[in-house]
């Protein structure tokens, strides 16, 4: 493994782990706030216990997210110094604001965890809401920085020098809203289905059923609503990709030929040499309609993009198809949940219904990983779209391969620790959380 591939692999590994921790850290506080609100309104101690159990999970993921996020911030400078030298002054604002949001989140989480019985009950609840809002803001700000890499703005490039820098314009670049919306909705869908799946497993095993059923319903409704909204955010995001990164869209769809009535390709195996897709279902004109709201307008294909500027087609296409397929599966399960909620409440205790949610536990996070693969691999060979190539930004320092192996071991160890802590939390539900002892707020 050469230094370039080692650096890219290390960033991919770090981002792949961090995105899971950060998604849960962004979303779980909202679950916690809803259950806490239900406790304050109903005085049902089960909701209090759910809140306290979830708050410990939030603390675990906050800590691991902080560690993995700090590693990522150092890696940007250590692995990609040329990139940071030029890009840092331009898109540094969202990173600075993200740090502020992070500290607000940390303070609010401390207040919430240790505020039981010490604060006014509604102020205590509000601190939990602040944890969620600040965590979500952190995620949006980081995604805004990534969106700048996909649609750079807020500067002029004159003779290789960056001038007329406008950090506000850079932060609110053309892709920031669509990318932040899509990522935020994806985080709610992934976390909602993952948490609901864990509680569904406990219900199926008939362990602390009332506790887990109330937890399941809160998490599931978040996941279901997000899954149903996700195609809308995906459509907004895809239109922006078509405008800002036509090469990425062409790779996502394995769209080799620019032609009227551009087809939407479902599945298939791209044959890059023959410039075709085998075993695919083609829907003529649908890609044109999705991009331009017109069935006839040609969508720019890979035949109009220089070979040196084309991203890896197969990886981007497979990742995109996986993301869409899993998103549609979660949306279908969401429709089933809404039917159960409206007309078939008996389904909530049916084994087949619970098994569907158990099977869906990892789907959202697999889709998130696939989506980030599309975002990052689909931008190649650029680290800043159309401005700086990834190969030109990597560090000249030797020995990056050893760093990659070291961080692989660190993240593997961190994953084992998180898994153990979460497993212990679930096992301790009957002892610590599923009780009805009164508590002075």
N, C-alpha and C positions, 0 to 999 in steps of 0.2 A: 504494500500500500504506500503510494507516494504521499508527500506532504499535502498536496491539494486534495486528494481523496480522503486523507485522514482528517483534515480540517473540516471538510464538508460532512463527513460521517459523524464527527464529534458534535457538530452543531445540530445535525439531524437527531442524534441520540438525545442530546440535552433538551431540544425543543419537544421531541416526542414524549419525554417524561414530564416535562414542565407543563405541557398543555393539559394533561390530565389533572394534575394537582391544581392548576390555576382555574380550570373550569369548575371543579368541585368547590374550590374556595370562593369563587364568584357567586355560585348559585345556592349552595347549602344554607348560607345565612338567611336567605329569603324563606326557605322551608322552616327554619328555626323561628323566624319572626312570625310566620303564620300560626304555627303551633302555640307559640307564646301568647299571641293575640287570642286564640281560641281558649286558652287557659284563663286569661284575664276576664274574658266575657262569660265563660260557662262555669269557671271554678272547678272544672273537672280535673282532678290530679293527674289523670293519664296524659293530658296534653302538657302539663308541667314536666312530667317525666320524659316525654318525647323530646321536649325542648332541651332539657338538660343532657339527654343522650346525644342529640344532634350537635349541641354546642361543643361537646368533647371531640366529635368528628371534625367540626369546623376548625378547632384548635390544632388538631393533628395535621390537617391539610394546609392550614395557614403556615405552620412551621416548615413543612416539607416544600411548600410552594415558595416560601422565602428563600430557602437554601438553594433550590434549583434555579430560581429566578436570578439570584445573585451570581451563580455560576455562569448563567447565560450572559449577563451584563459584562462580566470579565472576559468571557470568550470573544465577544464582539471586538474588543480592543486587542486581545492577545492573538487571535487567529486571523483577524481581518483588519490590520492596522491601517492599510491604505484606504480602505472603505471609511473607517471612522475618522481618519484625518480630514477627508473631504466632506463626508456626510454629517459628522457630528455637529458642526456649527449650524447646519441647516435644519436637521430634524431632532435636535437635542431637546426642544421644548416639551414634547409629549413625554419623554423619558423623565425630565425633571418633575413635571406635574404628576407622573405616575409614582414617583418617590414620595411626593406629598400625600397622595391618596393612600399609599401603603402605610405611612406612619399614622394617618387618621384611622385607618382600619385596625392597626395594632392597638392603638389607645382604646378605641371603642370596644374591641374584643376583650381587652383586659377589664374594662368596666362591666361588660356583660357577664363574663365568667365569674367575677368576684362580687357582683352587685346584688346577688340574691339576698333579700332581707336587709339590705343596706341603703338602697335608693328608693325613691318614689317608684311605684310599680310601673307607671307609664313612662317615666324617664328611663327606667331599666329596659323596658321594651324598645324604646327609641334607640338606645345604644346598639341593640341588635340590628335594627333597621339600618343604622349608619354603617355597621360592618358590611352589610350586603351592598349598600349604595357605593361605598368607597371601593369595595372589591370589584364591583362591576365597572366603576370608573377606571380603575387600574387596567383592567382588561381592555377596555375601549381605547385607552390612551396608547397602550402597547400595540394594539392592532392598527391604530392610526399611523404609528411609526412604520409598521410593516407595509401598510397601504402606500406610504410615500415611496417605498422601494419599488412598488408596482406601478405607481403613477407619479413620478417625481415632479415637483413644482416648487415655487417659492424661491427661484434663483435663476440667474442667467449664466450660461457657460460660454466664456469668451476666451479663446486661445488657451484652453485647458484650465482656466481659473474660474472659480465660482464667485459671481458678483451679484449685486442687488439682492442680497439674501432677505427673504421675508419669512420668518419662522411661523407666523400665523397662517399664511397661505400654504406653507409646507405641511403644517399639522392638519389643516382642513383641505387636504388635497382632493382631487376628483374622486378617488376611490375610498376615502376614509369612511363615509357613511354606509355605503353598500357592504363593505367588508366588515365593519364593526357590527352592523345589524345582523349579518349572516352568522358571524362568529358568536354573538351573544345569544341568538336564538338557538344555535347548535349547542351551546353550553347548557342551556336550560333543558333542551330535549335529552341530551346525553346523561346529564346528572339526574334528571327526573326519572328516566327509565332505569338507570343503574340502581338508584336508591329504592325505587319501587320494586325492582326485581329481588333485591336482598330481603325486603320485608315480605314479599310474596312467598319466598322460600320458607321463611319462618312460619307463615300462616299455613302453608301446605304441611309443614311438620307439626302443626297444632301446638306451637310454643308461644305462650303469651299472646294469644290471638287478638285480644282487644287492643293491646298496645301496638302490635304490628299492623293491624287493620287500619287504625287511624293514621299511622305513619304512612302506610301504603297509599291511602287516598290523597293525602296532601302531596306527596312526591309525584304520584301518577298524574294528577290534574295539571301540575306544572309541565311535566314531560309531554303529556297529550296535547295541550294547547300549543306548546312550542313546536311539536312535530307537525301539527296541522298548518301552522303558520310558516314553517320552514320553506316549502316550495315557493311562497311569495317572495321571501328574502333571497332565495336562490335565483329567482328570475331577475330581480333587481341587480344582483351581483353578476350574473352572466351577461347582462346587457352592458354593464360597465367593463367587464373583461373584454367583450367584443370591441368596445371603443378604444380602450387603453392598451390592450395586449392581444391583438388578433392572432399572434403566433400561439399564445397559450390556448385560446379558444379552439384553434384549429387542431392542436394536439389533443385537447380534451375530447374532442369529437372524432379524432382521427379523420379530419376533413381534408383530404388530399387535393381535391380539384375545385377550383372556383367556378361555379356554374349557377344559373338561375334555378329556382326551386331547390335550393340546397337542402339535402336530406338530414334529418336527425337520425343518428346511428345509435342503436341500442345493442349493447354487447359487442361481440365480434373480436377477432384477433387481427390487429394491424400487421400488414405485410409491407414494411417500409421500402424494401427494394422494388416491389411491384406497384407500390403506391395504391394499395387497395386494402379493404377490410374483409376478411373471410368470416363466414358464419354469423353475419350481423343482420339485424332487422333494420331496414331502412324505411323511414317515413318521409317521402318526398315533400319538400317545401316547408316542413315543420321547423327546421333550424332557421330558415329565412324568416319565418313568421315570429319565432321566439326572439330573434335579434332585432328585426326591423318592423315587426307588426305587419309584414307583407309577405305573402308566400313566394313571390317571384324574385325579389331582390337577392343578388348573389352574396353569399358570405365568403369573405376572403379565406382562401385555402392555403395549404402548405406549398402549393406550386408557385405562389407569389411571394414566398418568404425565402431569402437566401439560406442555403443549407447551413452555413455557419451560425445563423441566428435562430435555428429551429431547436426547440427543447426536446428532450427524450420523449418520443411519441408514445411508445408502448406503455411506459410507466405512468405517464400523465393520463392516458386514456383509461387504463385499468383502474387507477385510483379514482378517477372521476366517476366511472361506471359503478364502482363499489360504493362510493359516497351516495350517489343518487339511489341506487338499489336499496341500501339500508335505510335511507331517509324515507323512501316510499313504504318500506315494510313497517317502520315505526308509525307512519301516518295511518296505515291500515289498522294497526293495533290501536291507535288512538281513536279511530272511528268505532271500533268494537267497544272500547271503554265508554265512549259517550252513549252508545246504545244501552250498555249495561246501566249506566248512571240514570238514564231517562226512563227506560222501560223494563229492564231485565236485572233488577238489583240482586236477584238470586245468583246471577253469574259470579258475583264477587267471591263466593265460597266454592265455586266449581273448580275441580282439579284442572280441567283443560284451560280454564281462564287464567288461573294462577301460573300454570306451566308456560303459557304464552309470555307472560311478563318475566318469568324466570329466564326463559330462553332469550329474551330481548335485553337482559342486563348489560351485556358488553356492546350491543350494536351501536349505540350512540357514540361511544368513544372510538370504536373502530372507524365509524364514519368521520369523526373529527380528525383522526390521524390521516385518513385518506384525503380529506379536504385540505389539510396542511401540506400533504405531499403534492397535491395539485397546485397549490399556491406557490410553493418553493421550487419544485422541480419544473413546473410549467413556466417559471420566469427565466430559467437557464437559457442561454449561457450568461445572463445578466445578473449582477447583484443589485444594480440600480438600472431599471429598465431603460434600455437605449442609451445609457450614459457610461456605465462602468461594467466591465465584464468581471465575473467572479474570479476567474483565473488571475486577473490583474490585481486583485485585492488581498490575496492570501499572504500570510506572513512568509518571509524568506528563511525564518529560523528552522533548523533541522530538528528531527526527533518528535514531530507531531504525532506520529504513529503510536509512540509510547504513551503520550498523553491521552490518546483515544482509548487505549486499552485500560488505562488507569481509571478514566471517568466511566467506562463501561462497568468496571467492578464497583465503583462508588454508587452508581445509580441502581445496579442490581441489588446491592446491599440495602440501599434506601428503600427499594420496593419491598424487600422482605420485611424490613422493620415496619413499614406502613401497613402491610398486609397483616402482620402479627398484631399490631395495635388495634386495627379495625376488627379482627377476629375476636380479640379479647373483649372489645366493647360489646360486640353482639352476644358473646357468651355470658357477659355479666348483666345483661338486661334483667333477668329474673331477680338478681341480687340487689342491684343498684337502682334500677329505674322502674321496674314494673311493680310499684307499691303505691299505696294510697295514703301514706302517712301525711298528716297536715304539715304545711310549711308556711312560716310567716314570711311574707314577701318583703 
